[in-house]
Amino acid sequence: MLATIAASKRYSSEYEKTVGKLMSKTSKVTSKNKKTNSKKAKNKSLKQRFFSFLWSLLWKGSLAFFAFMFIAGIYFDEKVERKLDGPTWQLPAQVYGRPLLLKTGEGSQARLIKELKLLNYRPVDSVQSSGQFSVNQQEIIIFRRAFDFPDRYETALKINVYFVEDKIASIKDQRNQNLASLRLDPLLLARLHSDQIEDRVFVPFEKIPNLFVNTLLLMEDRNYYHHQGISPLGILRAFIVNFKAGRTVQGGSTLTQQLAKNLFLTQDRSLWRKFQEAYIAVLMDYKYSKDKLLEAYLNEVYFAQNGKTGIYGIGLASDYYFARPINELRIEQIALLVAIIKGPSYYNPRRNPERALSRRDLVLRMMVANNFISTADYKYAVKDSLNLSEKHALNDRANPAFISLLSRELTANVPRSVRKSNGLHIFTSIDPLAQEYAEFAVQDGLDKVSKDKQENLQAAMVISDREYAEVRALVSGRDVKFSGFNRALDANRPIGSLVKPAVYLTALEAGYGLDYSLNDKAIILKNGTGQRWRPKNYDRKFRGQVTLEDALIHSLNVPTVNLGMQVGLNNVITSLHKMGVEEEIQAYPSLVLGSVSLSPMQVAQMYQPITMKGIYQPLTLIRSIVSNHSELLYQRSARTEKVFSEHAVKQLTDTLHKVTSEGTARSLRWRNPGEYFAGKTGTTNNLNDSWFVGFDNDEVVTTWVGKDNNKSSELTGSSGALVIFSDYMKQKKGK
């Protein structure tokens, strides 16, 4: 029993130990599990916090990114709208000469052909398109270009001009209908820039040839009408090609991206610039039509450098390289312009003709391969050379003399709001042929009259219209392209005997007759300083008595002084003011022999009422100004004033005709035989200044010859200025 109890206790003790051990182990396991769970919880907390931080960073970054993109979008959108919805470019004003008006009974065949060539019309065997003409004996066939004249738009028109005895006998259109008259498109004389270094002629999209557009897209951006401003595949393709080549050989930019870069960004190569370029491209593609953006691109793209001015846009590039409008380009010329776009400097046809020709031929091969042109057209085009116009063709049309007059007239007569408008079209009265004749006459004439090769001898010429008081041509010196001192406008020199018609007109207006007798005897007068003045005739002879008419025909000084004193010096001054002389004139006796100093332009104005039957009208150059949206902004005033009787002026002009047939200008009889002129010579003291004002049925030509240092030219009016007048008239008459 005791043994059983002892065994039971022992078993109980061992059981307790076992249970204790198990409890201890369980406690340890529990503790360990607690520690493990604690670690897991801690790790889980760290992960949660990390992902929470990452999520916070992501959504905050995304928010910041979208905010940035939104703000950038607003900024870029404003820039894009301001540029593309407003005036995208500061366009220069375009200055045009007068349009040649063809009328039956007028003109000559030679003059019309010369005008057509001046306008870059192309002589062909068969006239097919605008800008072409052909000559067939007494007939000229012309395909007149379309042009937006100040009064209306006139479409391209094919006409036949028939001549009889070298005058236009009839003008017929394609339906064989007679036309009383027809205007040719005027010559673009100059482009007035501000301080901009870019020059362009804006061409609307609808006037850009389809062949040009299709060829450009073929060579530069085939998917233009399918992408959204950027081309990811194009970028990837360019990356692969460049990676394989180890250098940049292909670009991935679309035309839209190029436009974005050209309009808004710099040429810097950076990721930031590329980002802006892509963003703006997508934005532009979303906001504007493809045609609108392509129009902007083709008017923005750079082609060449013309001195300090860049040639931008296909309109001006066409003129710069080929001297013709974009719609008249041949296939090979279109191909060359597209070739140049790839690299304007690298493929410059004037500096690198072989390289440009190779690229052009590549474009032609692509054109025929894609059925843009026929095989026959390709073979014809690829045989042609580059056929570029003269390098300085754009610069050779303008003459600084008339540009200076234009600027002054703009300032004096045209409102500032109009002058500051963008892309003005200024229509002037400049006759391109008259300007060409005048420039040649001055240069050639100075060589003729110069004694001992007087290189410092200069001349100026103003040609005005008798009917409308408009300036037709202006030359300010031997170097017609010199933009310095303008002698035609600013060389105020004593006018000598040119003042005499004012004296005689005053007398005729007062009732004097042409047969009125004047004393031609020695006289003594006091001049403005109180000194005695003894006027003499040029030949130092006295004739006793002469008629008023003979005194003017032979430009006699003493009878003129006597006549001036009789009619009254103040009355002579009044006549001069009526004739347009604005300067204050002192009433000294020497006035009637030309002591007053005027510029050639002022002299031309003074003679205008004499040639317009006694009507005064200010000489002007500007006819009208039109905005780039064809809105008439300015029209020349037709203000006139009757200042002298037609009868008195008729008597005077008849006498001035006798000056050219039997008086001081009688050498015109053999210099220009068979021509009817009227005019007056003028010579100043010591032969310093040589003057001649002459006119035919439609033009008044004022010519001055002298030296800038006011030393003797050693020329009289008849041996200097008259010779240049004669040369001008020979060219005008085609002799």
C-alpha positions in Angstrom: 0.0 0.0 0.0 2.7 2.3 1.0 4.6 1.3 -2.1 1.6 2.0 -4.2 1.2 5.4 -2.6 5.0 6.1 -3.1 4.7 5.1 -6.7 1.7 7.3 -7.2 3.6 10.3 -5.7 6.6 9.6 -7.9 4.4 9.4 -10.9 2.6 12.5 -9.9 5.9 14.3 -9.4 7.2 13.2 -12.8 3.9 14.2 -14.4 4.2 17.6 -12.8 7.7 18.0 -14.1 6.7 16.9 -17.5 3.7 19.3 -17.5 6.0 22.0 -16.2 8.5 21.4 -18.9 5.7 21.4 -21.5 4.3 24.6 -20.0 7.8 26.1 -20.0 8.2 25.1 -23.6 4.8 26.3 -24.5 5.6 29.6 -22.8 8.8 29.9 -24.7 7.1 29.1 -28.0 4.4 31.5 -27.2 7.0 34.2 -26.3 8.9 33.4 -29.4 5.7 33.6 -31.5 4.8 36.8 -29.9 8.3 38.2 -30.8 7.9 36.8 -34.4 4.4 38.3 -34.7 5.8 41.6 -33.4 8.5 41.6 -36.0 6.0 40.8 -38.7 3.7 43.5 -37.6 6.6 45.9 -37.5 7.7 44.9 -41.0 4.2 45.2 -42.3 4.0 48.6 -40.8 7.2 49.7 -42.6 5.9 48.4 -45.9 2.6 50.1 -45.5 4.3 53.3 -44.7 6.7 52.9 -47.7 3.8 52.2 -50.1 1.9 55.0 -48.5 4.8 57.3 -49.1 5.3 56.1 -52.6 1.6 56.5 -53.4 1.6 60.0 -51.9 4.7 60.9 -53.9 3.1 59.5 -57.0 -0.2 61.3 -56.8 1.5 64.5 -55.6 4.0 64.3 -58.4 1.2 63.5 -60.9 -0.8 66.4 -59.6 2.3 68.6 -59.9 3.0 67.3 -63.4 -0.6 67.8 -64.6 -0.6 71.2 -63.0 2.6 72.0 -64.8 1.3 70.7 -68.1 -1.9 72.6 -67.5 -0.1 75.9 -66.8 2.3 75.2 -69.6 -0.6 74.5 -71.9 -2.2 77.8 -71.0 1.1 79.6 -71.6 1.8 77.9 -74.9 -1.8 78.3 -76.0 -1.7 82.0 -75.5 1.6 82.3 -77.4 0.2 80.2 -80.3 -3.1 82.1 -80.5 -1.3 85.4 -80.4 1.0 84.3 -83.2 -1.4 82.4 -85.5 -4.6 84.3 -84.9 -3.0 87.7 -85.2 -0.4 89.0 -87.7 2.0 86.1 -87.7 4.8 88.1 -89.3 5.7 91.8 -89.6 5.4 92.0 -93.4 7.2 94.7 -95.3 5.3 97.2 -97.3 5.4 96.4 -101.0 5.9 99.4 -103.4 4.6 99.0 -106.9 5.1 101.1 -110.0 2.3 102.3 -112.3 0.5 99.5 -114.2 1.0 99.9 -118.0 -2.4 100.7 -119.5 -2.8 99.3 -123.1 -5.1 101.5 -125.2 -5.9 101.5 -128.8 -4.1 104.3 -130.7 -1.3 104.4 -128.2 2.0 102.6 -127.4 4.5 100.9 -129.6 5.4 97.3 -130.1 9.0 97.7 -128.9 7.9 99.5 -125.8 5.4 96.8 -124.9 7.9 94.0 -125.4 10.4 95.8 -123.2 7.8 96.3 -120.5 6.8 92.6 -120.6 10.5 91.6 -120.2 10.8 94.1 -117.3 7.8 92.4 -115.7 9.5 89.0 -116.2 7.0 87.8 -118.7 8.7 84.9 -120.6 8.8 84.8 -124.4 7.5 81.4 -125.7 6.5 79.9 -129.0 3.0 79.0 -127.8 1.3 80.9 -124.9 -0.2 78.5 -122.5 -0.1 80.0 -119.0 0.1 83.4 -117.2 3.4 85.2 -117.4 4.0 84.2 -121.0 4.0 86.1 -124.3 4.8 85.6 -127.9 5.4 87.9 -130.9 4.1 87.2 -134.4 5.0 90.1 -136.7 2.4 92.8 -135.9 0.7 90.8 -133.1 1.7 90.2 -129.5 -0.1 87.4 -127.6 0.0 88.0 -123.8 -1.3 85.8 -120.9 -1.8 88.6 -118.4 -1.2 87.6 -114.8 -4.0 87.9 -112.2 -3.5 90.9 -109.9 -5.4 92.6 -107.1 -5.5 96.2 -108.2 -6.5 99.0 -105.7 -10.0 99.3 -107.3 -10.7 95.6 -108.1 -9.2 92.1 -108.6 -8.6 91.1 -112.2 -8.1 87.5 -113.2 -5.5 86.1 -115.5 -6.4 86.8 -119.1 -5.1 85.8 -122.5 -5.2 88.6 -125.0 -4.1 89.5 -128.5 -2.7 93.0 -129.2 -2.6 94.0 -132.8 -0.4 96.9 -134.2 -0.7 99.1 -137.2 2.0 101.6 -138.0 3.5 100.8 -134.6 0.4 101.8 -132.7 -2.1 99.6 -130.9 -4.9 99.0 -133.4 -7.0 96.6 -131.3 -7.0 94.4 -128.2 -9.0 91.2 -128.2 -9.7 88.6 -125.5 -10.0 84.8 -125.9 -13.6 85.2 -127.1 -12.4 87.6 -129.8 -14.2 90.4 -128.1 -12.6 93.9 -128.5 -11.3 95.6 -125.4 -10.9 99.3 -125.2 -8.1 99.1 -122.7 -6.3 96.6 -120.5 -3.9 96.9 -117.5 -0.8 94.8 -117.0 0.2 93.9 -113.5 2.5 96.6 -112.0 6.2 95.9 -111.3 7.2 95.4 -107.7 9.8 98.2 -107.2 10.8 97.8 -103.6 10.0 96.3 -100.2 10.1 98.7 -97.3 11.4 97.0 -94.1 11.4 98.1 -90.6 14.2 96.9 -88.4 13.2 93.3 -89.1 15.9 91.0 -90.5 13.3 88.8 -92.1 11.7 89.3 -95.5 8.9 87.4 -97.0 5.9 87.6 -99.4 2.9 86.0 -97.8 1.2 83.4 -100.1 -2.2 82.1 -99.0 -2.6 78.3 -99.0 -5.0 78.3 -101.9 -2.5 80.0 -104.2 0.3 77.5 -103.4 0.6 74.9 -106.3 -0.6 71.4 -105.3 2.5 69.9 -106.9 4.7 71.9 -104.5 2.7 70.9 -101.4 2.6 67.2 -102.4 6.3 67.1 -103.2 7.2 68.8 -99.9 5.2 66.3 -97.9 6.7 63.4 -99.9 10.2 64.5 -99.0 9.8 65.9 -95.5 6.6 64.5 -93.8 4.7 61.8 -95.6 2.2 61.3 -92.7 1.5 64.9 -92.2 -2.2 64.6 -92.6 -2.4 61.5 -90.4 -0.4 62.3 -87.3 -1.4 64.7 -84.4 1.6 67.1 -84.6 4.2 64.6 -83.6 5.1 61.2 -85.0 6.3 58.6 -82.4 7.1 56.1 -85.1 9.1 58.7 -86.9 11.0 59.6 -83.8 11.7 55.9 -83.1 12.7 55.3 -86.7 15.1 58.3 -86.6 16.5 57.1 -83.3 17.3 53.6 -84.7 18.9 55.1 -87.9 21.0 57.5 -85.9 22.0 54.8 -83.4 23.2 52.6 -86.2 25.0 55.4 -87.9 26.6 56.6 -84.7 25.7 60.2 -85.6 22.6 62.3 -86.5 21.7 61.4 -90.0 17.9 61.6 -89.8 15.5 63.9 -87.9 12.3 62.8 -86.4 10.6 66.1 -86.3 7.3 66.6 -88.2 6.7 69.8 -90.2 4.4 70.9 -87.3 7.3 70.5 -84.9 9.6 72.5 -87.3 7.0 75.2 -87.5 6.8 75.3 -83.6 10.5 75.6 -83.4 10.7 78.3 -86.1 7.9 80.4 -84.7 8.4 80.1 -80.9 11.8 78.5 -80.0 15.5 78.9 -80.4 17.8 76.5 -82.3 19.3 75.1 -79.0 19.6 71.4 -78.9 18.2 70.3 -75.5 15.6 68.0 -74.0 13.7 71.0 -72.7 13.5 72.6 -76.1 12.4 69.3 -77.7 9.7 69.0 -75.0 8.4 72.5 -75.8 8.5 71.8 -79.5 6.5 68.6 -79.2 4.0 70.2 -76.8 3.4 73.2 -79.0 3.2 71.0 -82.1 0.4 68.9 -80.5 -1.4 72.0 -79.3 -1.2 73.6 -82.7 -2.4 70.4 -84.4 -5.4 70.3 -82.1 -6.4 73.9 -82.5 -5.8 74.5 -86.2 -6.4 72.8 -89.5 -3.6 71.0 -91.3 -3.9 73.4 -94.2 -3.6 76.4 -91.9 -0.4 75.0 -90.3 1.1 74.1 -93.7 0.4 77.6 -95.0 2.2 79.0 -91.9 5.1 76.6 -92.5 5.5 77.5 -96.2 5.5 81.2 -95.4 7.9 80.8 -92.4 10.6 78.4 -93.7 14.0 79.9 -94.3 15.6 79.7 -97.8 18.6 82.0 -98.2 20.4 85.2 -97.0 20.2 88.3 -99.1 22.7 90.6 -97.5 21.5 91.4 -94.0 18.0 90.2 -94.8 16.9 86.6 -94.6 14.7 85.2 -97.4 11.7 83.5 -95.8 8.8 81.7 -97.3 8.2 80.2 -100.8 6.8 83.4 -102.2 9.9 85.5 -101.8 12.2 82.5 -102.5 10.5 82.0 -105.9 11.2 85.6 -106.7 14.7 85.5 -105.3 15.9 82.4 -107.1 13.8 82.6 -110.3 12.3 86.1 -110.6 8.8 84.8 -111.0 5.7 84.2 -108.8 5.2 80.8 -107.2 2.3 79.8 -109.5 4.6 80.1 -112.6 7.3 77.8 -111.4 8.3 74.9 -113.6 8.6 71.3 -112.3 12.4 71.5 -111.9 12.1 74.8 -110.1 9.6 73.4 -107.6 11.9 70.5 -107.1 14.9 72.8 -106.4 13.0 74.8 -103.8 11.8 71.6 -102.0 15.5 70.4 -102.1 16.7 73.7 -100.6 14.4 73.3 -97.6 16.4 70.3 -96.4 19.4 72.5 -95.8 19.3 76.1 -97.1 23.1 76.6 -96.6 24.2 73.1 -97.6 22.1 73.1 -100.7 22.4 76.8 -101.6 22.3 76.7 -105.4 24.5 79.7 -105.8 27.3 78.6 -103.5 26.9 74.9 -104.0 25.4 74.4 -107.5 26.5 70.7 -107.9 25.2 69.7 -104.5 21.9 71.5 -105.1 21.5 70.0 -108.6 22.0 66.5 -107.2 19.4 67.0 -104.5 17.0 68.5 -107.0 17.4 65.5 -109.3 16.7 63.2 -106.3 13.5 65.1 -105.6 12.5 64.8 -109.3 13.1 61.0 -109.2 10.9 60.8 -106.1 8.2 62.8 -107.9 8.1 60.5 -110.9 8.3 57.4 -108.8 5.2 58.5 -106.9 3.4 59.5 -110.1 3.4 63.2 -109.3 4.8 63.9 -112.8 5.0 61.8 -116.0 8.2 60.2 -117.2 8.3 62.6 -120.1 8.1 65.6 -117.8 10.8 64.0 -115.6 13.2 63.6 -118.6 12.6 67.1 -119.7 13.0 68.6 -116.2 16.1 66.6 -115.2 18.0 67.8 -118.3 17.5 71.5 -117.4 20.2 73.4 -115.5 19.5 75.4 -112.4 18.6 78.5 -114.4 18.7 81.0 -111.5 17.9 84.7 -111.8 20.7 87.2 -111.2 21.9 87.2 -107.6 20.9 90.8 -106.8 17.7 90.9 -108.8 15.6 91.7 -105.7 17.9 94.7 -105.0 18.2 96.1 -108.5 14.6 97.4 -108.9 14.6 100.0 -106.2 16.2 103.5 -106.6 17.0 105.2 -103.3 16.0 108.6 -104.8 12.4 107.8 -105.3 12.3 105.7 -102.1 13.4 108.8 -100.2 10.6 110.8 -101.8 8.2 108.1 -101.0 9.2 108.1 -97.3 8.8 111.9 -97.1 5.4 111.7 -98.8 4.3 109.0 -96.5 5.2 111.1 -93.5 3.7 114.3 -94.8 0.4 113.0 -96.3 -0.5 109.6 -94.9 -1.9 109.1 -91.4 0.4 107.4 -88.9 -2.2 104.7 -88.3 -2.0 103.7 -92.0 1.8 103.9 -92.1 2.1 101.5 -89.2 -0.1 98.9 -90.8 1.3 95.5 -91.6 2.0 94.4 -95.1 0.8 97.5 -97.0 0.6 97.6 -100.8 1.7 101.0 -101.9 0.9 101.9 -105.5 3.0 104.7 -107.0 3.2 106.6 -110.3 6.7 105.5 -111.0 7.1 104.4 -114.6 9.7 101.6 -114.6 10.7 102.2 -118.2 10.9 106.0 -117.6 13.0 105.3 -114.5 15.3 103.0 -116.5 15.7 105.5 -119.3 16.4 108.4 -116.9 19.0 106.4 -115.0 20.8 105.5 -118.3 20.5 109.1 -119.6 22.1 110.6 -116.4 25.0 108.1 -116.4 25.6 108.1 -120.1 24.9 111.8 -120.5 27.4 112.8 -117.7 30.1 110.9 -119.6 29.3 112.8 -122.7 29.3 116.3 -121.2 32.2 115.9 -118.8 35.2 117.9 -119.8 38.6 116.4 -119.1 36.8 113.5 -117.4 35.3 115.5 -114.5 34.5 112.6 -112.3 32.9 114.8 -109.6 30.4 116.2 -112.1 26.9 115.2 -110.9 23.3 115.4 -112.2 19.7 115.0 -111.1 16.6 114.4 -113.0 12.8 114.6 -112.2 10.3 113.4 -114.7 6.6 114.2 -114.1 3.3 113.6 -115.8 1.7 116.6 -117.5 -1.9 115.4 -117.1 -2.0 114.2 -113.5 1.0 115.9 -111.8 2.6 112.6 -110.8 6.3 111.8 -110.5 7.2 109.2 -113.1 11.0 108.9 -112.4 13.6 110.4 -110.1 17.4 110.2 -110.3 19.7 111.9 -107.8 23.1 111.3 -109.2 25.6 109.4 -111.3 25.5 106.4 -109.0 21.8 105.7 -109.2 21.9 103.1 -106.3 23.6 105.5 -103.9 21.4 106.1 -100.9 23.2 109.2 -99.5 22.6 112.9 -100.5 19.5 113.2 -102.7 20.3 115.9 -105.2 16.9 115.7 -106.8 15.2 116.6 -103.5 17.8 118.5 -101.5 20.3 120.2 -103.8 19.1 123.8 -103.6 20.9 125.7 -106.3 20.4 129.0 -108.0 18.0 128.3 -111.0 19.3 131.0 -113.3 17.1 131.7 -116.4 14.6 129.0 -115.4 12.8 131.7 -113.4 12.2 133.8 -116.5 8.9 132.1 -117.6 7.5 133.2 -114.3 8.3 136.8 -115.1 6.9 136.6 -118.6 3.8 134.8 -117.4 3.2 137.6 -114.9 3.3 140.0 -117.8 1.1 138.0 -120.1 -1.5 137.6 -117.3 -1.4 141.4 -116.8 -2.3 142.0 -120.5 1.1 142.3 -122.1 1.4 141.0 -125.7 4.1 138.8 -127.1 5.0 141.7 -129.5 5.4 144.2 -126.6 8.7 146.1 -127.0 11.3 145.9 -124.3 14.5 147.9 -123.8 17.7 146.1 -124.3 20.1 148.8 -123.2 22.6 149.1 -120.4 21.1 149.8 -117.0 22.2 150.3 -113.5 20.2 149.1 -110.5 20.8 148.7 -106.7 20.8 145.2 -105.3 19.7 144.1 -101.8 22.9 145.3 -100.2 22.7 148.7 -101.8 25.5 148.1 -104.3 25.2 149.0 -107.9 24.2 146.1 -110.2 24.8 146.2 -114.0 22.9 143.2 -115.5 24.3 142.0 -118.9 23.2 139.6 -121.5 25.1 136.3 -121.9 26.7 137.4 -125.1 27.5 140.8 -123.6 25.6 142.6 -126.5 22.7 145.0 -126.4 20.0 145.1 -129.1 18.2 148.3 -128.3 14.6 147.1 -128.6 13.3 143.6 -128.7 9.9 142.0 -128.4 8.8 140.2 -125.3 8.7 137.0 -127.2 12.2 137.3 -128.6 13.6 138.3 -125.2 12.3 135.0 -123.8 13.3 132.9 -126.8 16.9 134.0 -126.6 16.9 134.3 -122.8 18.0 138.0 -122.8 18.8 139.2 -119.3 18.5 143.0 -119.6 15.0 143.0 -121.2 13.9 140.5 -118.6 15.1 142.8 -115.8 13.2 145.7 -117.4 10.1 143.6 -117.7 10.3 142.4 -114.1 10.6 145.9 -112.8 7.6 147.0 -114.9 5.2 144.3 -113.8 6.5 144.6 -110.2 8.8 142.2 -108.3 6.1 141.4 -105.8 3.8 140.3 -108.6 6.5 138.1 -109.9 6.9 136.6 -106.4 3.2 136.1 -106.3 3.3 134.2 -109.6 6.1 132.0 -108.2 4.0 131.1 -105.2 1.1 130.3 -107.4 3.4 128.0 -109.4 4.2 126.1 -106.2 7.3 127.7 -104.8 6.9 127.8 -101.1 10.2 129.5 -100.1 10.2 133.1 -98.9 11.6 135.2 -101.7 13.2 138.6 -101.3 12.1 141.3 -103.9 15.5 142.1 -105.3 16.0 142.9 -109.0 18.4 139.9 -109.3 15.4 137.6 -108.6 14.2 137.9 -112.2 17.6 136.4 -113.4 17.4 133.4 -111.1 19.1 134.3 -107.8 16.5 132.2 -106.0 17.7 128.7 -105.1 15.5 125.6 -105.6 16.0 121.9 -105.8 15.2 120.0 -109.1 12.0 118.7 -107.5 10.9 122.2 -106.6 11.7 123.4 -110.1 9.6 120.5 -111.5 6.7 121.7 -109.3 7.2 125.3 -110.5 6.8 124.3 -114.1 3.9 122.0 -113.6 1.1 124.7 -113.9 2.8 125.9 -117.1 2.4 122.4 -118.6 -1.1 121.9 -117.2 -2.9 124.9 -118.8 -2.6 127.1 -115.7 -3.8 124.5 -113.2 -1.8 124.0 -110.0 -1.7 120.5 -108.5 1.0 119.3 -106.1 3.4 116.8 -107.5 2.9 113.4 -105.8 4.3 109.9 -106.0 1.8 107.9 -104.1 -1.5 107.0 -105.8 -3.1 104.7 -103.2 -2.4 102.4 -100.3 -4.1 99.1 -99.8 -4.0 96.8 -96.7 -2.9 93.2 -97.0 -6.6 92.4 -96.8 -7.3 94.5 -100.0 -8.9 97.4 -98.0 -8.3 100.8 -99.5 -6.6 102.9 -96.8 -5.4 106.0 -98.7 -6.2 107.6 -102.0 -4.3 110.5 -103.5 -6.2 113.8 -103.3 -7.1 115.2 -106.7 -7.2 118.8 -105.4 -6.5 121.3 -108.2 -6.6 125.1 -108.4 -6.8 127.3 -111.5 -4.0 129.9 -110.9 -3.3 131.3 -114.4 -5.5 131.9 -117.5 -5.3 129.2 -120.2 -4.7 131.9 -122.8 -1.6 133.4 -121.1 -0.2 129.9 -120.5 -0.8 129.0 -124.2 1.2 132.1 -125.3 4.0 131.2 -122.9 4.2 127.5 -124.0 4.2 128.4 -127.6 7.1 130.7 -127.0 8.9 128.0 -125.0 8.5 125.8 -128.0 10.3 128.4 -130.1 13.1 128.3 -127.4 13.7 124.7 -128.6 13.5 125.4 -132.3 15.3 128.7 -132.7 16.4 129.9 -129.2 18.9 128.7 -126.6 17.8 125.1 -126.9 17.7 124.9 -130.7 20.3 122.1 -130.7 17.3 119.8 -130.1 16.4 120.2 -133.7 19.4 118.1 -134.7 19.7 116.1 -131.6 16.1 114.9 -131.7 14.9 115.7 -135.3 11.2 115.6 -135.9 10.2 115.9 -132.3 8.0 118.6 -130.8 9.4 120.0 -127.5 9.0 123.1 -125.4 11.5 124.1 -122.7 13.9 126.5 -121.0 17.6 126.5 -120.4 19.2 127.9 -117.3 22.8 128.8 -116.5 24.1 130.4 -113.3 27.2 132.6 -112.6 30.6 131.1 -113.4 28.8 128.2 -115.1 28.3 126.6 -111.7 24.9 125.1 -112.6 23.5 123.8 -115.8 19.7 123.5 -116.0 17.1 122.5 -118.5 13.4 121.9 -118.2 11.8 120.4 -121.3 8.4 118.8 -122.0 6.7 116.9 -124.8 3.0 116.0 -125.0 2.9 114.0 -121.8 6.0 114.5 -119.7 8.0 117.3 -118.0 11.7 116.6 -117.6 13.7 118.7 -115.2 17.5 118.2 -115.4 20.3 119.7 -113.3 24.1 119.3 -113.8 26.7 120.6 -111.5 29.2 119.9 -108.8 28.5 119.2 -105.1 31.3 121.6 -104.1 29.5 124.4 -106.0 32.5 125.0 -108.3 32.2 125.6 -112.0 30.8 122.8 -114.1 32.0 124.6 -117.2 28.7 123.9 -118.8 25.8 126.1 -119.9 22.2 124.9 -119.8 22.4 123.9 -123.5 25.8 122.1 -123.3 25.0 120.1 -120.2 21.5 119.5 -118.9 19.9 119.7 -122.3 22.2 116.9 -123.6 20.9 114.6 -120.9 17.3 115.6 -121.6 17.9 114.7 -125.3 19.3 111.3 -124.4 16.3 110.5 -122.3 13.9 111.5 -125.1 15.8 109.4 -127.6 15.3 106.3 -125.4 11.7 107.2 -124.8 11.0 107.5 -128.5 13.0 104.4 -129.3 15.6 106.1 -131.3 
